[in-house]
Amino acid sequence: MDRTVQDRNFIEGKCKYVPDWDTPRYRLTPPHTAYIKIAEGCNHGCAYCIIPMIRGRHRSRSQQDVVREAEALIRSGVKEICLIAQDITYYGMDKWTDARPNRRSAVDSSRGESLASLIRALNAIEGEFWIRLLYTHPAHWSDELTAAIAESPKGPATWTSPSSTFPTTCSAPCVARDGRGLHPQPPAGHPEGRSGNRHPHHLHHRIPRRDGGRPSGIDGVH
């Protein structure tokens, strides 16, 4: 059985593969919507999840490559771009050179490409379309990311209506235990409690909608 495509090995001991803009794909979505996978793998060791074992550590595509794929999709008539990965908020952190990120590092474009910088770059593409995010991780949210979302006229679309929700994963406190916690732990006596202001149940108070309100709730995967 031929396990390679154009000399690219898809089965190996250590997962290194990450798709790029010209990777052959067969779209199963309606013509108006498309998914763009911006990264492969995950660096979180969630007690309930096997993804890091089968997909390896997080590997981000370059921002230029993602934008190139989005431009091609928009030219073909796509109106909804859904950014997907096991943890899209970790996007770009694996390429930081000043210091290695950890499971609680916040989105920060000053250290390299990030989800915030990608959202801004996608918004600069000409055409009528909107952006969705699937899924974010509460441990990596930052003020920069919320600002990028609030300032983006083309999305993410989940923050545009009074009934909007935001999608996040690992949203149950019960998975943060035995040293494998996923939510940031603030110092003792923190006014927002044990899990801090990046716990998913606090995030909806920090994320602005473009009408000045707040998301009505959390679309969480536990």
TIFIDREN-732924 format. One record per residue (C-alpha): y, x, z; residue in three letters. Coordinates in steps of 0.2 Angstrom, whole numbers, padded with zeros to 4 digits, always signed. Example, Ala and Ser with C-alpha at 12.3 -4.5 7.8 and 13.67 -1.06 7.14 Angstrom:
<sites>
-0022+0062+0039ALA
-0005+0068+0036SER
</sites>
This chain:
<sites>
+0000+0000+0000MET
+0017+0007-0005ASP
+0028+0008+0010ARG
+0043+0015+0002THR
+0057+0007-0009VAL
+0066+0020-0019GLN
+0060+0034-0008ASP
+0066+0025+0008ARG
+0054+0024+0022ASN
+0054+0008+0031PHE
+0039+0012+0043ILE
+0041+0027+0053GLU
+0038+0033+0071GLY
+0057+0032+0076LYS
+0067+0018+0069CYS
+0082+0025+0059LYS
+0084+0012+0045TYR
+0100+0003+0043VAL
+0105-0008+0028PRO
+0120-0005+0017ASP
+0130-0015+0005TRP
+0118-0013-0010ASP
+0102-0015+0000THR
+0092-0028-0011PRO
+0093-0045-0002ARG
+0088-0063-0006TYR
+0100-0075+0001ARG
+0093-0091+0009LEU
+0109-0098+0014THR
+0120-0111+0005PRO
+0132-0104-0008PRO
+0147-0105+0004HIS
+0140-0095+0018THR
+0132-0078+0020ALA
+0126-0066+0034TYR
+0131-0048+0035ILE
+0121-0037+0046LYS
+0133-0024+0053ILE
+0120-0014+0064ALA
+0102-0012+0068GLU
+0093-0010+0085GLY
+0100-0011+0103CYS
+0103+0000+0118ASN
+0101-0013+0131HIS
+0085-0014+0141GLY
+0085-0033+0145CYS
+0070-0038+0155ALA
+0065-0052+0143TYR
+0068-0044+0126CYS
+0057-0032+0116ILE
+0070-0029+0102ILE
+0074-0011+0108PRO
+0056-0006+0107MET
+0053-0013+0089ILE
+0070-0010+0081ARG
+0075+0006+0090GLY
+0092+0011+0097ARG
+0108+0004+0090HIS
+0114+0010+0073ARG
+0130+0004+0066SER
+0134+0003+0047ARG
+0151+0011+0042SER
+0166-0001+0042GLN
+0169+0003+0024GLN
+0152-0002+0019ASP
+0153-0019+0028VAL
+0170-0022+0020VAL
+0163-0018+0003ARG
+0148-0030+0006GLU
+0160-0044+0012ALA
+0172-0041-0003GLU
+0157-0044-0015ALA
+0151-0060-0006LEU
+0169-0067-0006ILE
+0171-0063-0025ARG
+0155-0073-0027SER
+0162-0088-0019GLY
+0157-0086+0000VAL
+0169-0095+0012LYS
+0160-0091+0028GLU
+0156-0073+0033ILE
+0144-0072+0048CYS
+0143-0055+0056LEU
+0126-0052+0065ILE
+0117-0039+0074ALA
+0107-0038+0090GLN
+0123-0033+0099ASP
+0139-0034+0088ILE
+0151-0029+0102THR
+0142-0012+0103TYR
+0147-0010+0084TYR
+0154+0008+0081GLY
+0151+0014+0099MET
+0135+0024+0093ASP
+0147+0035+0083LYS
+0159+0040+0096TRP
+0161+0058+0097THR
+0172+0061+0113ASP
+0160+0054+0125ALA
+0143+0044+0124ARG
+0145+0025+0128PRO
+0135+0016+0140ASN
+0129-0002+0143ARG
+0146-0007+0150ARG
+0158+0002+0138SER
+0171-0009+0132ALA
+0177-0012+0114VAL
+0190+0002+0110ASP
+0196+0006+0093SER
+0205+0022+0099SER
+0188+0030+0100ARG
+0182+0025+0083GLY
+0177+0010+0073GLU
+0174-0005+0083SER
+0171-0024+0081LEU
+0190-0026+0084ALA
+0194-0014+0070SER
+0181-0022+0059LEU
+0188-0040+0062ILE
+0206-0033+0057ARG
+0199-0025+0041ALA
+0190-0040+0036LEU
+0205-0051+0038ASN
+0214-0039+0026ALA
+0203-0045+0012ILE
+0211-0056+0000GLU
+0204-0074-0002GLY
+0201-0090+0008GLU
+0187-0087+0020PHE
+0183-0087+0039TRP
+0173-0076+0050ILE
+0159-0080+0063ARG
+0152-0068+0076LEU
+0133-0069+0081LEU
+0131-0063+0094TYR
+0142-0054+0106THR
+0137-0046+0123HIS
+0148-0050+0138PRO
+0147-0032+0145ALA
+0157-0025+0130HIS
+0172-0037+0129TRP
+0189-0030+0131SER
+0207-0035+0130ASP
+0208-0027+0112GLU
+0194-0038+0106LEU
+0201-0054+0112THR
+0218-0049+0105ALA
+0210-0045+0088ALA
+0202-0062+0088ILE
+0218-0071+0093ALA
+0228-0062+0080GLU
+0216-0065+0065SER
+0220-0079+0054PRO
+0203-0079+0046LYS
+0193-0080+0061GLY
+0182-0079+0071PRO
+0180-0097+0067ALA
+0172-0102+0083THR
+0190-0101+0091TRP
+0199-0112+0080THR
+0196-0130+0086SER
+0199-0139+0103PRO
+0180-0141+0104SER
+0176-0122+0101SER
+0164-0112+0110THR
+0160-0093+0109PHE
+0143-0086+0106PRO
+0136-0073+0118THR
+0119-0067+0123THR
+0112-0061+0139CYS
+0122-0074+0148SER
+0111-0078+0163ALA
+0115-0068+0179PRO
+0096-0069+0183CYS
+0093-0056+0170VAL
+0105-0043+0179ALA
+0093-0037+0192ARG
+0082-0022+0197ASP
+0095-0009+0190GLY
+0093-0016+0173ARG
+0109-0027+0174GLY
+0119-0032+0159LEU
+0135-0038+0167HIS
+0148-0026+0173PRO
+0148-0024+0192GLN
+0166-0022+0199PRO
+0170-0014+0216PRO
+0166-0024+0232ALA
+0179-0037+0235GLY
+0183-0040+0217HIS
+0193-0057+0216PRO
+0182-0063+0202GLU
+0165-0060+0211GLY
+0150-0050+0209ARG
+0150-0049+0190SER
+0168-0046+0186GLY
+0179-0053+0172ASN
+0167-0049+0158ARG
+0154-0060+0165HIS
+0151-0074+0152PRO
+0157-0087+0164HIS
+0174-0079+0166HIS
+0176-0074+0148LEU
+0181-0091+0142HIS
+0197-0090+0153HIS
+0202-0074+0144ARG
+0199-0078+0126ILE
+0214-0087+0118PRO
+0212-0100+0104ARG
+0226-0100+0091ARG
+0232-0116+0097ASP
+0236-0108+0114GLY
+0221-0116+0123GLY
+0204-0109+0128ARG
+0187-0111+0121PRO
+0179-0126+0129SER
+0163-0117+0134GLY
+0150-0104+0131ILE
+0136-0104+0118ASP
+0124-0093+0127GLY
+0107-0086+0124VAL
+0098-0082+0141HIS
</sites>
